[in-house]
Amino acid sequence: MKVRKIDKDELVTRSLRLRVNAEGRPETINKDNRTIEITVATETDTVRVWDWELGLVPEILLMSGCRPVTQVPLLDTHSRESVSKVLGSVRDFRIDGADQLGLARYSKVKEADDAFTKTDEGHLTDYSAGYRPLATTSVADGETVVIGGRSFTGPCLVITEWELKEVSTCPIGADNRAKARALDSNNQEEDIMLKEFLRKMRGELGLPEDATEDQVRAAIVKAAEDAKRAPAAPAPAPAASAAPAPVNPDELTRQAVADERTRTAEITALCEAHGCRDLAAELLKDGTSVAEAQRQVLGILQGRSSGTQAPGFQVEVTTTERDKFRAAAQDGLSIRLGHKVENPVPGATGLASYTLREMCRESLVRAGQPVPDNVMEMIGRAMTTSDLPNILGNVANKSLMAGYETQPETYEAWCDTSGSLADFKLADLVRRGETSDLEEVREDGEFRYGKTADTKEQARLLTFGKIIKFTRQSILNDDLGALSDVPRDMGEAVQRCLGDLAYAALTANANTGDGVALFHTSSHANLASSGAAVDVTPLGAGVKAMGLHKDLLGKRRLNLRPTFFLGPRSIEGVAEQFFKTDKIGGVANKPNLANIYFGDYFTRVYDARLDDDSLTAWYLLGPKGRTVKMFFLNGQKTPYMEQRMGFEVDGIELKVRIDAAAKALDYRPFYKNPGA
C-alpha cells in the first residue's frame, strides 16, 4: 500500500447505464416531473485506470467515502465550459448497499428537451459521474490491505474518500451499471436475494457455478426427500396412516429468500449503526451469519476504544492517474511543438516522441477502451471516448496564447485595457467631473456645498471569433501545424482585432455623449482648422488647446498636457527627424532656436492603421486612462477557446473568440491636426 497526496483539483469520470424495460425505455421516468431515478455510482463495477507505477489497474470507488452533497448539475457529456450545457440537476441522493442513487431532474430549456426525449425513447441510455477523489490507497500486485474491514488484493486503486461534482448524460459509456432503476424496487430486491441464495446453495449442494435455478431447486427437493428418508432423531413416531408432507420447492425458495432478506437487513443496520458500512458488503457476500457479524463488529469497536484502529481513513493521495496521463501528454506534445515547458511532469519526455497516431492508441489504452485494428476507426474512437480531445485542445490553446502574447501591437502603449462589462447590452459609462473650487470661509461664515457634474458615454461589447479545425486526417498525417501554426496565427489575429478597435475609436470620429463628433473645431476645440506638418507652431497650438479646456461646470481650466504623439507610418521619418533635433534653424536673426519638443517630451507611436485613414494627420493624446478605454466581458482580456466534436468537419472544431469594445471617454484629452 502506498500513501500519496492529491495536488490537483481535476475531476475523474466513470460511466453508468440506465436500467430499462423490455422495450429498451427507462422504467422510472416521470414525464410530468421530468425526472428519472438513476444509479449515480457503484462499488460493484470497477473502472480500469492507468497508474504510472502499477500500470493499468482496476479502480474501486467506496460508497462509504462519498461526501454528502445536496445537488449537482446534470451536464451534457461533461461539458463544463458553458451554462448552455447544463440540462438540469441531480438531487435526493441516497446510498443503497453498494450503489449511490439519485433523481435526475431535467430542465424545461430546449437543450434539455432534446436529451430528455431521446432518453425517454431509449436512444440515450448512458450516464457518467464526474467526481473528485480526495483520498485513495494504491495496492501493489500481490499485496493485500484491509480498509474498513474489507480486504483488497492488488494491483488496484481504492478511492476511500471522494466528492461528486456533476453527472452527465452521454452517448457512450464505459461501465456496465448505469441504467435507470426499475420501477418495482421490491422485485429488484427479491431478484438480488434470489441470486445470492442460489449462489450459496450451489456451493452447499456441490453444484457447478453455472447450474440453473431449476437444477438448484431439484437438488433442494432431493436433499429434503433424502433427509426425510434418513433415520430420525428420537421423537414420538408419527401415526402409521400419516403420509409425509409433500415438498414444495417454491415455498422453500421463498422462505430462503425471506431468511436472506432478514439476514441482509440486520447485518446492514448493524454495520451502519457502528460506522462499518464497508464491512457489511463483505459479510453479506461471504454468507456470514448475524451472530458472526455481531462478533466481528464488536471486535472492531473494541479495537477503536483501545486505540488500535482509527475510526476513519487516514490516507493521502496524489493526483489521479487520468490527470497524470493527460498532464504528461500535454507537456509531451508541447515539447514536440517547441513550446517552452518548465519542469515537465513525469512521463512527458517519453510521450514527446509519440506521433499523433501513437498518442491516439495510448489514450485509448489509458482510458481502458478497446483499440480497433482499423487506423481511422482507432483515431475516431480516441477522439470520442478518451482524453485526447482535451489534450489536443489544451495544447492548441497554448499555441493560441503564444501568438496572442508575442504579436507586437502599438495600441497597448496609449490605450487603457482595464475596462470590464458584465453583458452585451448598451452600457452607460458615467464619468464624474471635477468638483467646484474651494471657497474662503470667513469667521462666523458657513461652509457651502460643492457642485459636481458628470457626463455619460455609451459602449456595447462586440464578439469576434473564428472556428479552426483539427481533423482525423491531420492526426493520420501527423500534421503538427494544425496544433501550432494555425492556433498561433489565430492568437495574432486576436491582437490585431483589438488594435483595430482601439484605432477605430480615433479615426471613426464618432459622436461623444454630447452629440458632437469626437474631433470638432468649434464645439470641442480639439481639431485644427487647417492642416500642418509636424513643427513647433502646430504642436504648440495643440498643447495650448488641450491645456485651456475647462471642467464640466465650465468654471476652471483643466491644464491638461498631452502625453502621446500618434501618427501614420508615412510621416514617421520626417516627424522623428524633428523630434530628435534639439536646435531649429531658418529663423531670421535666430538661426539656432531650441526645439522645446525635443527628446521624450511626447511618447511617440506610429501605426499603419492611421495610414489607412490619412497619410498626413497626426494626434496628441492625454494621459493613459483618460483617452480611449478598452472593455472586455467580465474583464477577460485573453482569447477564449472552446471545442466540440465536429459535425460538418470529421474531427474536432476549436472556436476562438473574444468579446471587446473600445470607446473614447472624453473629448478633452484629444487633439487632431489634419497634417500637410
NUZAZA-158923 format. One record per residue (C-alpha): residue number from 1; x, y, z negated. Coordinates in steps of 0.001 Angstrom, whole numbers. Layout:
BEGIN
ATOM    nr         x         y         z
ATOM   NUM         X         Y         Z
...
//
This chain:
BEGIN
ATOM    nr         x         y         z
ATOM     1         0         0         0
ATOM     2      1280      3440       904
ATOM     3        96      6759      -536
ATOM     4       152      9743      1769
ATOM     5     -1160     13291      1773
ATOM     6     -3501     14957      4263
ATOM     7     -2259     18308      5579
ATOM     8     -4689     18872      8448
ATOM     9     -8399     19568      8464
ATOM    10     -9452     17849     11659
ATOM    11    -12378     15501     11983
ATOM    12    -12479     11794     12740
ATOM    13    -15434     10326     14599
ATOM    14    -16974      6902     14771
ATOM    15    -19983      5845     16798
ATOM    16    -23215      4099     15866
ATOM    17    -26115      2854     17935
ATOM    18    -29858      3258     17394
ATOM    19    -31899       278     16295
ATOM    20    -34570      -156     18952
ATOM    21    -37615     -2297     19581
ATOM    22    -38102     -4934     22273
ATOM    23    -38773     -2197     24837
ATOM    24    -35452      -508     24077
ATOM    25    -37038      2502     22311
ATOM    26    -36290      3688     18747
ATOM    27    -38815      2361     16240
ATOM    28    -38532      5077     13578
ATOM    29    -39134      8052     15847
ATOM    30    -41772     10583     14774
ATOM    31    -42739     12727     17738
ATOM    32    -44822     15165     15678
ATOM    33    -41971     15985     13293
ATOM    34    -39279     15320     15926
ATOM    35    -37361     13051     13542
ATOM    36    -35556      9709     13806
ATOM    37    -34130      7720     10906
ATOM    38    -30581      6713     11804
ATOM    39    -27670      4865     10287
ATOM    40    -25042      7593      9927
ATOM    41    -22108      5458      8775
ATOM    42    -21442      1893      7693
ATOM    43    -18821      -215      5960
ATOM    44    -19595     -3366      7899
ATOM    45    -18281     -2163     11270
ATOM    46    -14652     -1129     11427
ATOM    47    -13039      1184     13953
ATOM    48     -9567       420     15266
ATOM    49     -7239      3406     14877
ATOM    50     -3599      3968     15620
ATOM    51     -1108      4261     12809
ATOM    52      2495      5148     13666
ATOM    53      3796      2611     11164
ATOM    54      1155      -133     11252
ATOM    55       103        88     14899
ATOM    56     -3494      -457     15986
ATOM    57     -5373     -1462     12805
ATOM    58     -8970     -1543     11527
ATOM    59    -10208      1458      9550
ATOM    60    -12736       763      6774
ATOM    61    -14999      3575      5603
ATOM    62    -16144      3030      2000
ATOM    63    -19650      4293      1285
ATOM    64    -18726      4849     -2358
ATOM    65    -16240      7502     -1255
ATOM    66    -18785      9679       586
ATOM    67    -19033     13165      -894
ATOM    68    -22674     14261     -1256
ATOM    69    -23954     16671      1390
ATOM    70    -27390     18208      1819
ATOM    71    -27372     18810      5553
ATOM    72    -25025     18650      8545
ATOM    73    -25567     19827     12149
ATOM    74    -26723     17446     14866
ATOM    75    -24448     18169     17836
ATOM    76    -24232     17279     21496
ATOM    77    -21225     14944     21863
ATOM    78    -19118     16573     19086
ATOM    79    -19215     19971     20862
ATOM    80    -18384     22450     18087
ATOM    81    -17433     25468     20164
ATOM    82    -20939     26902     20702
ATOM    83    -24233     27153     18797
ATOM    84    -25992     26073     22010
ATOM    85    -24585     22592     21370
ATOM    86    -26463     22314     18050
ATOM    87    -29512     20138     18722
ATOM    88    -30826     20126     15150
ATOM    89    -29683     18778     11805
ATOM    90    -29380     15575      9784
ATOM    91    -30521     15552      6161
ATOM    92    -32203     13381      3499
ATOM    93    -29101     11213      3123
ATOM    94    -29072      8057      1040
ATOM    95    -26843      5031       576
ATOM    96    -28450      1672      1362
ATOM    97    -25962     -1042       448
ATOM    98    -23130      -781      2978
ATOM    99    -24868      1899      5088
ATOM   100    -25377      5639      4831
ATOM   101    -28778      6604      6212
ATOM   102    -30058      9987      7301
ATOM   103    -33009     11641      9012
ATOM   104    -32156     13330     12313
ATOM   105    -34376     16378     12878
ATOM   106    -34347     17772     16428
ATOM   107    -34840     21496     17005
ATOM   108    -37505     22883     19362
ATOM   109    -34971     24518     21694
ATOM   110    -34725     23319     25299
ATOM   111    -31367     21587     24861
ATOM   112    -32802     19541     22008
ATOM   113    -35933     18750     24057
ATOM   114    -33821     17031     26697
ATOM   115    -31889     14936     24177
ATOM   116    -34994     14035     22149
ATOM   117    -36896     12963     25258
ATOM   118    -34011     10806     26511
ATOM   119    -33726      9210     23070
ATOM   120    -37466      8526     22919
ATOM   121    -37341      6972     26386
ATOM   122    -34491      4708     25341
ATOM   123    -31836      6269     27587
ATOM   124    -29752      7705     24731
ATOM   125    -29026      5124     22049
ATOM   126    -25696      6161     20549
ATOM   127    -24857      8430     17641
ATOM   128    -21424      9357     16344
ATOM   129    -20496     10681     12913
ATOM   130    -17767     13298     12520
ATOM   131    -16159     13113      9100
ATOM   132    -13097     14465      7336
ATOM   133    -11011     11874      5469
ATOM   134     -9953     13123      2057
ATOM   135     -8214     10062       642
ATOM   136     -7052      6825      2205
ATOM   137     -4989      3760      1423
ATOM   138     -2674      2220      4014
ATOM   139     -2329     -1559      3615
ATOM   140       602     -3225      5378
ATOM   141       416     -6539      7218
ATOM   142       232     -9437      4755
ATOM   143      -294     -7126      1770
ATOM   144     -3436     -7326      -383
ATOM   145     -4674     -4470     -2567
ATOM   146     -7689     -4123     -4841
ATOM   147     -9765      -947     -4556
ATOM   148    -12875      -505     -6647
ATOM   149    -12972     -4200     -7470
ATOM   150    -12678     -5245     -3806
ATOM   151     -9705     -6881     -2112
ATOM   152     -8368     -5670      1227
ATOM   153     -5740     -7559      3198
ATOM   154     -3628     -5682      5717
ATOM   155     -2973     -4441      8160
ATOM   156     -5770     -1910      7669
ATOM   157     -6587      1634      6591
ATOM   158     -9187      2093      3856
ATOM   159    -10877      5516      3651
ATOM   160    -11688      5841       -49
ATOM   161    -12953      9415        -6
ATOM   162    -14485     11315      2900
ATOM   163    -16876     14124      3737
ATOM   164    -19460     14057      6516
ATOM   165    -19229     17220      8651
ATOM   166    -21515     16534     11619
ATOM   167    -23484     13882     13500
ATOM   168    -23608     13804     17304
ATOM   169    -25773     12174     19893
ATOM   170    -23510     10903     22660
ATOM   171    -23731      8911     25915
ATOM   172    -21176      6231     24990
ATOM   173    -20499      4768     21542
ATOM   174    -17735      2616     20134
ATOM   175    -19218       692     17204
ATOM   176    -21917     -1933     17039
ATOM   177    -24211      -441     14367
ATOM   178    -25989      2678     15453
ATOM   179    -29499      2002     16419
ATOM   180    -32271      3861     14585
ATOM   181    -33577      1925     11655
ATOM   182    -36592      -319     12219
ATOM   183    -39938       979     11008
ATOM   184    -40609     -2034      8747
ATOM   185    -37768     -1937      6223
ATOM   186    -39227     -4876      4309
ATOM   187    -38864     -7097      7349
ATOM   188    -35280     -5898      7736
ATOM   189    -34527     -6759      4144
ATOM   190    -36051    -10211      4460
ATOM   191    -34048    -10840      7639
ATOM   192    -30855     -9883      5823
ATOM   193    -31694    -12044      2818
ATOM   194    -32637    -14971      5055
ATOM   195    -29349    -14746      6937
ATOM   196    -27407    -14636      3676
ATOM   197    -29385    -17609      2329
ATOM   198    -28771    -19641      5493
ATOM   199    -25043    -18828      5393
ATOM   200    -24803    -20024      1798
ATOM   201    -26864    -23167      2410
ATOM   202    -24727    -24190      5412
ATOM   203    -21749    -24301      3071
ATOM   204    -23540    -26198       307
ATOM   205    -25049    -28763      2693
ATOM   206    -21831    -29263      4638
ATOM   207    -23331    -27992      7908
ATOM   208    -21294    -26255     10621
ATOM   209    -21299    -22438     10683
ATOM   210    -23338    -22374     13895
ATOM   211    -26128    -24567     12517
ATOM   212    -29538    -23155     13428
ATOM   213    -32278    -22170     11000
ATOM   214    -34292    -25296     11906
ATOM   215    -31271    -27525     11233
ATOM   216    -30777    -25898      7824
ATOM   217    -34447    -26358      6954
ATOM   218    -34353    -30021      7985
ATOM   219    -31297    -30553      5793
ATOM   220    -33068    -28871      2865
ATOM   221    -36094    -31190      3271
ATOM   222    -33849    -34256      3480
ATOM   223    -31922    -33195       376
ATOM   224    -35169    -32655     -1512
ATOM   225    -36535    -36057      -479
ATOM   226    -33252    -37757     -1421
ATOM   227    -33429    -36102     -4804
ATOM   228    -36927    -37468     -5375
ATOM   229    -35782    -40995     -4488
ATOM   230    -32827    -40777     -6871
ATOM   231    -33177    -42132    -10452
ATOM   232    -34997    -39568    -12505
ATOM   233    -33823    -38301    -15871
ATOM   234    -35524    -39857    -18924
ATOM   235    -39019    -38456    -18921
ATOM   236    -42576    -39674    -19002
ATOM   237    -43197    -41649    -15830
ATOM   238    -45907    -40313    -13571
ATOM   239    -49104    -42271    -13091
ATOM   240    -48809    -45075    -10564
ATOM   241    -51510    -43564     -8454
ATOM   242    -49802    -40145     -8284
ATOM   243    -48243    -39537     -4846
ATOM   244    -45064    -37421     -4579
ATOM   245    -45806    -33797     -3697
ATOM   246    -45043    -33038       -48
ATOM   247    -42016    -30886       611
ATOM   248    -42873    -27552      2292
ATOM   249    -39729    -26122      3965
ATOM   250    -41343    -22699      4481
ATOM   251    -42135    -22453       771
ATOM   252    -38568    -23458       -85
ATOM   253    -37212    -20822      2252
ATOM   254    -39499    -18083       884
ATOM   255    -38539    -18996     -2676
ATOM   256    -34844    -18967     -1783
ATOM   257    -35199    -15551      -148
ATOM   258    -37083    -14229     -3183
ATOM   259    -34345    -15547     -5515
ATOM   260    -31672    -13979     -3325
ATOM   261    -33522    -10639     -3308
ATOM   262    -33724    -10707     -7103
ATOM   263    -30012    -11510     -7382
ATOM   264    -29146     -8709     -4964
ATOM   265    -31289     -6142     -6765
ATOM   266    -29917     -7000    -10219
ATOM   267    -26264     -7019     -9150
ATOM   268    -26642     -3799     -7156
ATOM   269    -28332     -1987    -10054
ATOM   270    -25715     -3304    -12492
ATOM   271    -22768     -2136    -10405
ATOM   272    -24248      1276     -9544
ATOM   273    -25058      1932    -13214
ATOM   274    -21398      1404    -14157
ATOM   275    -19705      3023    -11147
ATOM   276    -18743      -258     -9420
ATOM   277    -20660       149     -6173
ATOM   278    -17850     -1319     -4062
ATOM   279    -17746     -4408     -6271
ATOM   280    -21454     -5081     -5628
ATOM   281    -20939     -5735     -1926
ATOM   282    -18139     -8189     -2694
ATOM   283    -20177    -10063     -5326
ATOM   284    -23216    -10323     -3067
ATOM   285    -21117    -11621      -193
ATOM   286    -19483    -14319     -2356
ATOM   287    -22812    -15556     -3753
ATOM   288    -21811    -14647     -7315
ATOM   289    -24490    -15220     -9945
ATOM   290    -25914    -12406    -12038
ATOM   291    -24246    -13800    -15167
ATOM   292    -20830    -13900    -13478
ATOM   293    -21372    -10384    -12126
ATOM   294    -22099     -9156    -15642
ATOM   295    -18883    -10749    -16852
ATOM   296    -16788     -9081    -14133
ATOM   297    -18373     -5648    -14692
ATOM   298    -17753     -5998    -18432
ATOM   299    -14091     -6709    -17707
ATOM   300    -13838     -3541    -15613
ATOM   301    -15447     -1451    -18346
ATOM   302    -13027     -2853    -20924
ATOM   303    -10112     -2022    -18648
ATOM   304    -11326      1556    -18339
ATOM   305    -11699      2007    -22078
ATOM   306     -8174       687    -22661
ATOM   307     -6733      2975    -20007
ATOM   308     -5539       139    -17747
ATOM   309     -7829      1137    -14908
ATOM   310     -8681      4652    -13774
ATOM   311    -12378      5402    -13290
ATOM   312    -11824      6683     -9753
ATOM   313     -9498      6543     -6802
ATOM   314     -6123      8168     -7368
ATOM   315     -4706      8259     -3855
ATOM   316     -3442     10925     -1490
ATOM   317     -3371     10696      2278
ATOM   318     -1561     12194      5218
ATOM   319     -3225     13248      8450
ATOM   320     -5430     10732     10194
ATOM   321     -3832      8552     12849
ATOM   322     -6037     10070     15517
ATOM   323     -4790     13512     14553
ATOM   324     -1201     12266     14729
ATOM   325     -1500     10906     18236
ATOM   326     -3312     13972     19506
ATOM   327      -702     16305     18000
ATOM   328      2157     14189     19360
ATOM   329       593     14025     22827
ATOM   330        43     17795     22885
ATOM   331      3610     18529     21823
ATOM   332      4944     15919     24250
ATOM   333      3087     17417     27216
ATOM   334      4096     20920     26135
ATOM   335      7763     19869     26070
ATOM   336      7416     18377     29545
ATOM   337      5819     21598     30836
ATOM   338      8667     23685     29427
ATOM   339      6717     25356     26617
ATOM   340      8651     26273     23515
ATOM   341      7771     23755     20803
ATOM   342      9289     24360     17407
ATOM   343      9547     21284     15180
ATOM   344      7743     18738     17407
ATOM   345      5684     16232     15431
ATOM   346      6907     12619     15211
ATOM   347      6331     10728     18442
ATOM   348      6232     13839     20647
ATOM   349      9663     13281     22177
ATOM   350      8756      9771     23300
ATOM   351      5432     10858     24780
ATOM   352      7159     13695     26647
ATOM   353      8462     11131     29151
ATOM   354      4979      9777     29943
ATOM   355      3309     10551     33248
ATOM   356      -274     11750     33091
ATOM   357     -1419      8303     34218
ATOM   358       532      6674     31388
ATOM   359      -949      9220     28968
ATOM   360     -4433      8070     30028
ATOM   361     -3568      4462     29298
ATOM   362     -2039      5364     25931
ATOM   363     -5082      7465     24988
ATOM   364     -7409      4521     25614
ATOM   365     -5231      2167     23577
ATOM   366     -5048      4582     20645
ATOM   367     -8823      5088     20786
ATOM   368     -9417      1331     20677
ATOM   369    -11011      1376     24140
ATOM   370    -10590     -1265     26874
ATOM   371     -8113      -395     29629
ATOM   372     -9571     -1150     33094
ATOM   373     -7274     -2592     35759
ATOM   374     -8515      -116     38362
ATOM   375     -6437      3060     38020
ATOM   376     -9180      5539     38906
ATOM   377    -11605      3767     36581
ATOM   378     -8990      3881     33816
ATOM   379     -8484      7631     34323
ATOM   380    -12226      8254     34369
ATOM   381    -12764      6279     31164
ATOM   382     -9893      8087     29445
ATOM   383    -11494     11408     30329
ATOM   384    -14819     10406     28734
ATOM   385    -14066      8081     25804
ATOM   386    -10733      9219     24364
ATOM   387     -8981     12344     23078
ATOM   388     -7441     13003     26492
ATOM   389     -9772     15912     27456
ATOM   390     -8984     17711     24184
ATOM   391     -5261     17068     24653
ATOM   392     -5267     18436     28200
ATOM   393     -7472     21383     27212
ATOM   394     -5206     22382     24326
ATOM   395     -2090     22174     26494
ATOM   396     -3786     24233     29211
ATOM   397     -4720     26791     26558
ATOM   398     -1035     27108     25612
ATOM   399      -228     27870     29249
ATOM   400     -3084     30388     29339
ATOM   401     -1758     32205     26266
ATOM   402      1797     32124     27624
ATOM   403       630     34009     30725
ATOM   404     -1502     36391     28679
ATOM   405      1287     37284     26261
ATOM   406      4090     37693     28826
ATOM   407      2236     39645     31519
ATOM   408      3587     43241     31362
ATOM   409       856     45885     31116
ATOM   410      1092     49635     30522
ATOM   411     -2337     50310     29034
ATOM   412     -1274     48936     25627
ATOM   413      1114     51887     25156
ATOM   414     -1643     54528     25012
ATOM   415     -4959     52665     24678
ATOM   416     -6360     51701     21255
ATOM   417     -7317     48000     21322
ATOM   418     -8736     47694     17815
ATOM   419    -12424     48080     18702
ATOM   420    -14957     45387     17827
ATOM   421    -18627     44958     18780
ATOM   422    -20957     42259     17496
ATOM   423    -23135     41724     20594
ATOM   424    -23754     42738     24201
ATOM   425    -26353     45423     23521
ATOM   426    -25660     49055     24356
ATOM   427    -23780     50238     21276
ATOM   428    -23748     53745     19807
ATOM   429    -20217     54868     18915
ATOM   430    -20651     57697     16421
ATOM   431    -17594     59878     15854
ATOM   432    -17784     62108     12814
ATOM   433    -16441     65563     13455
ATOM   434    -14262     67766     11300
ATOM   435    -15671     69374      8145
ATOM   436    -16113     73105      7797
ATOM   437    -13226     75147      6356
ATOM   438    -12797     75704      2642
ATOM   439    -14069     78990      1235
ATOM   440    -12810     81059     -1629
ATOM   441    -14831     80578     -4813
ATOM   442    -14811     83761     -6886
ATOM   443    -15122     83887    -10638
ATOM   444    -18695     83057    -11570
ATOM   445    -19211     82003     -7948
ATOM   446    -20790     78780     -6736
ATOM   447    -19343     76068     -4613
ATOM   448    -21179     75699     -1337
ATOM   449    -21878     72543       556
ATOM   450    -19741     71987      3597
ATOM   451    -21090     71053      7000
ATOM   452    -20107     68282      9316
ATOM   453    -21151     67333     12818
ATOM   454    -20857     64170     14802
ATOM   455    -21012     63112     18408
ATOM   456    -22175     59880     19972
ATOM   457    -20746     57851     22801
ATOM   458    -22120     54561     24104
ATOM   459    -20455     51369     25295
ATOM   460    -21582     47906     26335
ATOM   461    -19474     44754     26371
ATOM   462    -18998     43003     29686
ATOM   463    -17968     39374     30212
ATOM   464    -15172     38481     32603
ATOM   465    -14175     34928     33408
ATOM   466    -13373     32176     35840
ATOM   467    -13506     28364     35958
ATOM   468    -10466     26260     36745
ATOM   469    -10480     22518     37275
ATOM   470     -8365     19541     36360
ATOM   471     -9371     16544     38444
ATOM   472     -8719     12813     38303
ATOM   473     -6654     13256     41452
ATOM   474     -4421     15716     39577
ATOM   475     -3769     13064     36933
ATOM   476     -3130     10353     39513
ATOM   477      -688     12662     41339
ATOM   478       931     13727     38031
ATOM   479       269     17351     39027
ATOM   480      1591     19363     36095
ATOM   481       896     22633     37888
ATOM   482     -2786     22231     37127
ATOM   483     -1883     22330     33410
ATOM   484       809     25010     33540
ATOM   485       821     27294     36589
ATOM   486     -2919     27699     37069
ATOM   487     -3785     28448     33413
ATOM   488      -747     30743     33124
ATOM   489     -1901     32673     36195
ATOM   490     -5323     32935     34608
ATOM   491     -3788     34397     31434
ATOM   492     -2018     37028     33511
ATOM   493     -5312     37770     35262
ATOM   494     -6965     38425     31894
ATOM   495     -4339     41034     31049
ATOM   496     -4785     42687     34452
ATOM   497     -8532     42791     33870
ATOM   498     -8069     44625     30568
ATOM   499     -5698     47074     32240
ATOM   500     -8294     47740     34938
ATOM   501    -10873     48551     32250
ATOM   502     -8553     50959     30421
ATOM   503     -7514     52967     33505
ATOM   504    -11071     52957     34893
ATOM   505    -12100     54888     31774
ATOM   506     -9874     57707     33126
ATOM   507    -10326     57542     36874
ATOM   508    -14108     56919     36891
ATOM   509    -14635     60291     35184
ATOM   510    -17921     59069     33705
ATOM   511    -20186     61300     31661
ATOM   512    -19500     61616     27958
ATOM   513    -22078     61823     25196
ATOM   514    -22937     65452     26050
ATOM   515    -23948     64501     29606
ATOM   516    -20885     66131     31216
ATOM   517    -18132     64337     33123
ATOM   518    -15060     63477     31037
ATOM   519    -12879     65895     33028
ATOM   520    -14663     69209     33720
ATOM   521    -13155     72598     34478
ATOM   522    -15572     74805     32526
ATOM   523    -17673     72721     30134
ATOM   524    -14744     70694     28785
ATOM   525    -11884     72972     29892
ATOM   526     -9668     69926     30468
ATOM   527     -9393     69891     34268
ATOM   528     -7007     72216     36104
ATOM   529     -8807     74391     38661
ATOM   530     -6037     73786     41196
ATOM   531     -3514     71049     41549
ATOM   532       213     71439     40958
ATOM   533      3267     69240     40827
ATOM   534      4920     68440     37528
ATOM   535      6612     71617     36258
ATOM   536      6844     73815     33188
ATOM   537      3925     76085     34076
ATOM   538      1226     73457     34859
ATOM   539      2370     71304     31918
ATOM   540      2182     74349     29641
ATOM   541     -1348     75038     30848
ATOM   542     -2364     71511     29876
ATOM   543      -690     71718     26467
ATOM   544     -2398     75083     25831
ATOM   545     -5839     73837     26900
ATOM   546     -5679     70828     24601
ATOM   547     -4466     72899     21642
ATOM   548     -7238     75520     21966
ATOM   549    -10163     73087     21735
ATOM   550    -12498     73754     18807
ATOM   551    -14196     71325     16449
ATOM   552    -17761     70116     16986
ATOM   553    -19131     73033     14964
ATOM   554    -17201     75482     17150
ATOM   555    -15605     77056     14072
ATOM   556    -11898     76332     14271
ATOM   557     -9168     75299     16692
ATOM   558     -8060     71669     16522
ATOM   559     -4488     72445     17572
ATOM   560     -4190     69069     19354
ATOM   561      -883     68228     21018
ATOM   562      -559     65797     23944
ATOM   563      1430     62655     23244
ATOM   564      1361     60805     26575
ATOM   565      2026     61763     30175
ATOM   566       347     59404     32681
ATOM   567       994     59434     36388
ATOM   568       873     57282     39531
ATOM   569      3926     55426     40769
ATOM   570      4062     57825     43717
ATOM   571      5297     60738     41587
ATOM   572      7474     58725     39187
ATOM   573     10759     59703     40844
ATOM   574     10084     63437     41026
ATOM   575      8491     63540     37583
ATOM   576     11340     61656     35903
ATOM   577     13870     63930     37589
ATOM   578     12095     66878     35982
ATOM   579     11769     65316     32504
ATOM   580     15431     64283     32484
ATOM   581     16719     67730     33433
ATOM   582     17448     69914     30430
ATOM   583     18074     73145     32425
ATOM   584     15851     74619     35102
ATOM   585     17381     76914     37743
ATOM   586     15994     79039     40528
ATOM   587     14533     81888     38456
ATOM   588     15762     85385     39214
ATOM   589     18407     86612     36739
ATOM   590     17855     83473     34609
ATOM   591     19364     80551     36524
ATOM   592     19573     78131     33580
ATOM   593     16319     78164     31627
ATOM   594     15800     75421     29037
ATOM   595     13347     72673     30009
ATOM   596     11209     72519     26882
ATOM   597      9625     69228     28052
ATOM   598     12969     67545     28492
ATOM   599     13576     64116     26983
ATOM   600     10974     62478     24777
ATOM   601      8520     65341     24430
ATOM   602      5999     63028     26129
ATOM   603      5793     59260     26164
ATOM   604      5618     58719     29913
ATOM   605      3608     55925     31534
ATOM   606      3323     55211     35276
ATOM   607       831     52708     36667
ATOM   608      -131     51715     40208
ATOM   609     -3843     51762     39347
ATOM   610     -3600     55567     39252
ATOM   611     -2221     55485     42820
ATOM   612     -5432     53792     43932
ATOM   613     -7369     56836     42683
ATOM   614     -4943     59634     43596
ATOM   615     -1317     59749     44730
ATOM   616      -694     63092     43024
ATOM   617     -2991     63503     39971
ATOM   618     -1406     63307     36522
ATOM   619     -2801     63295     32980
ATOM   620     -1949     64434     29476
ATOM   621     -3383     62363     26593
ATOM   622     -3525     62986     22869
ATOM   623     -2544     60559     20095
ATOM   624     -3318     56872     20483
ATOM   625     -6582     56096     18755
ATOM   626     -8326     59316     19824
ATOM   627     -8414     58757     23571
ATOM   628     -9599     55503     25210
ATOM   629    -10608     52646     22918
ATOM   630    -10924     49011     23955
ATOM   631    -13700     46966     22348
ATOM   632    -13892     43160     22093
ATOM   633    -16631     40778     20996
ATOM   634    -16094     40323     17242
ATOM   635    -12563     41658     17662
ATOM   636    -11422     38621     19716
ATOM   637     -8628     40169     21813
ATOM   638     -7286     36981     23352
ATOM   639     -8982     34979     26115
ATOM   640    -11191     32078     25108
ATOM   641    -11073     28736     26879
ATOM   642    -13743     26058     26668
ATOM   643    -14062     22807     28554
ATOM   644    -16596     20285     29748
ATOM   645    -16712     17242     31948
ATOM   646    -17302     18451     35471
ATOM   647    -20403     17647     37479
ATOM   648    -19527     19195     40821
ATOM   649    -15853     18560     40012
ATOM   650    -14691     14980     39362
ATOM   651    -12723     15815     36256
ATOM   652    -12524     18490     33548
ATOM   653    -13703     22069     34035
ATOM   654    -11902     24735     31988
ATOM   655    -13700     28058     31651
ATOM   656    -11690     31147     30711
ATOM   657    -13496     34265     29559
ATOM   658    -13067     37478     27647
ATOM   659    -15670     39996     26515
ATOM   660    -14443     43590     26550
ATOM   661    -15277     47232     27225
ATOM   662    -13280     50485     27333
ATOM   663    -14601     53954     26514
ATOM   664    -13201     57469     26157
ATOM   665    -14246     58570     22672
ATOM   666    -13881     62358     23090
ATOM   667    -13006     64734     25928
ATOM   668    -10755     66991     23812
ATOM   669     -7608     64787     23781
ATOM   670     -7648     64564     27632
ATOM   671     -6277     66833     30347
ATOM   672     -6050     66237     34095
ATOM   673     -4201     68035     36869
ATOM   674     -5104     67015     40464
ATOM   675     -1423     67368     41396
ATOM   676       108     68557     44646
//
